[in-house]
Amino acid sequence: RVAARDEAVATASGTVAIAGPLSAPNVTAPLTVDRADINLPESLPPSVVVLKVVEKNGKGGKPPLPAPADTQPTLPAALDITVDMPGNIFVRGHGLESEWRGRLKITGTSAAPVIAGSLEQIRGSVDLLGKTFTLTRGAITFDGSPKLDPVLDIVAEASAADITAQVNISGPGSAPKITLSSTPSVPQDEILARVLFNRGVGQISAGEG
């Protein structure tokens, strides 16, 4: 298991080579991911504020111990890892159910890994407004930023009335932007009316409106 986080769990196989001084080894590995499950969070976790507490009129006793300093990992290894993903890469969340393939390069150190590369969609769907849209284009790009938050570029389509509606998912995985478009192009409210009720916006009832 090479990743075990709330947003990603992955297992991989391959050969890992470790060389160099024990205090700062180099890790080289061509790996193949056997399976990975990536979850797009519904919302960002709340940030925790650490408050400085000062005790007044206390009953004595020993002063509080200072907060422990951040410690470096025992082996701050330099990384040179190539990750091939031929399939079984499942991305879920925000109505998305999908399978992907791709290739990543992991450099940096074990304390601060840098992940770069991309995935492309094999198959999948997006559930939105009670309608299932089939993926027609998809890319998930890791740009090497310190935070594991890939950039999404996903398009899914569904036929509705006499138009083809598209769901576009873009932006970071932690806060994707979802927009609607159509072929032929019509206003957003017209797309919604046809997707939801299979009728034009001028044909729906007041309640549906």
N, C-alpha and C positions, 0 to 999 in steps of 0.2 A: 504494500500500500504506500503510494508516494504522496498522496494528499488525503487529509482527513479534516475537513473544515465544514462549517455549516453550509457554505456555498459550493463546495466541491469535494467529492470523494472519488479517488481514482486508484486503480491497481495497474501495475506495469511489470514487464519482464525484460530481461536483457543482461548485459555484462557491464559491471561497474569496475573501473580501474581507479585506484587511489595511489598517488605518488607524492613525493616531496617530504619536507620536514613535518614531524608530528604536530608541531605548533601551528602550521598553516598548510595543510595538505591540498593537493589539487585532485578534484574528482572529475573523471571523464566517463561518459556513459552514453552509448546509443541504446535508447529504450523504445519499446513498443507498448502502447497502452492497450491493455486487454479490455478494460471497461472504465468509463468515467460517467459520473452523474453530477451535472452542474445545475444548481437551483438558483433562479433569479429571485431575490428576496422581494416580498410584497412592499416592504418599506425599509428604510435605513434604520439600524439599531440606534437607540438614544445614546448620546454621549454622556459619560459619567464624569461629573465634576468632583474633584478632590478638594474638600474643604479643610482649611487650616484651623484646628481646634485649639483654643487657649483656655485652660482650666483656671477659674477664679474661685477663691475661697474654698479651695479643696481641703481635704483632711490630711494632707501631707502624703508621704510615701515617695517612692522613687520617681524622678521625672520620666516622661514617656521616652521610649527608645526612638532614635531617628529612623526615618524610613530607609529601607535598604536601597542602596544604589543599584542602578541597572547593571546587570552582569552580562558580559559577552558570552556567547556559546563556547562550550569547551573546545570545540574544533571549528574555528571560523574558516571553513574550507572554500576554496575557489572552485566555481562550478563551470563545467563545459559539457552540457547535457543536451542531446538531441532527442526529441520525443516524436515518434511517428504514431499517428492515430488513424488506422485504416477504417475504423467504424466502431460501433458500440459506444459512441460518445453521445450521451443523452442530455439534452438541455430542456428544462421544464420551468414553468412559472409564467405569470401574467397571461394565462390562457394558452401558452405555447407548449406543445408536445413535439419533440423533434429529435432526429438522429443526425450526427455530423461526422466528418473526417477532416484530417488536416495534419499540420506539422508545427511543432514549437521548438524554439531554441531557448534554453535556460542558461544564463550566465550570471555574473555577479558573484556573490558569496552566499553561504548557507544562512548568514545573518540578514542579508538583503538580496534575495534572488531577483534577477531581471528576466521576465518572461516575454518573449516576442514571437510572433507568428500569427497564424490564422486558421480558422476552421471554415469549411464549406458544408452547406446542407446536403444531406442525402435524401431525406424525406421528412415530412412533418405537417402539422396543422396548427392553426390558431383559432381558438374559440372566442368569439367576440359578438356581443349583442344577440346571443342565442343562435348564431350562425357559425358553421365550421368553414374556415378558409384554408385552402391547401397551399403549402409553401411552394413558391415558384423561383425564388432567389433568396440566397442567404449567405452572409459572411459574419463571422465573429472574430474580431481582431484584438490581439493582445499587443499593446504598444510599448511594453517594457516599463510601465510606470510602477512605482513601489506598491500600489494597491492593486490587488487582484480584482480588477473591474473592467472586463472587456467591453469593446465598443461593438454595438449591434447594427447590422444593416440587413433587415429582413423584409421581404415582400411576400404576402400571401393573397390568393385570389379566390373569389366565389362568384358564381353567377346569380344575379338577382334581377327579376323582371327582365327588362331588355338591356341591361348593362352588365358589365363585369366590374365588380367592386374589388378594390385592393386595400389591404391593411398594411401600412408601412410602420415598422418598428425600428427606431433608430436611437442613437445615443448610448450612454453607459448602461451596463447591465443593472446597476443599482437603482437607476431612475430612468428607464427607457421612455421615449416619447412615442405615442401611438397616434397616427393620423390615418384618415381615409381619403382615397382617391378613386377614380373610376374611368372606364373606357366604354363609350365616349365620356368626356369630362362633363360632369354636372356639379352643381353646388353641394356642399356638405349635407344640408338638410334633405336634399333630394336623394342622396346616397342612403342616408339613414332610413328614409321612408321606404325605399325600395328593398333595402336589406331586411328591415324589421317586418314589413307588411306586404312586400311584393307588389306595392302600388306606388304611384307617384305621389308627391307631397300634396297635390291638389285633389287627390281622391281619398285621403284618409279622414277619419272623423276628428272631431274636436278633442276627444279624449286621447286618441292616438297621437294627435299633434302635441 
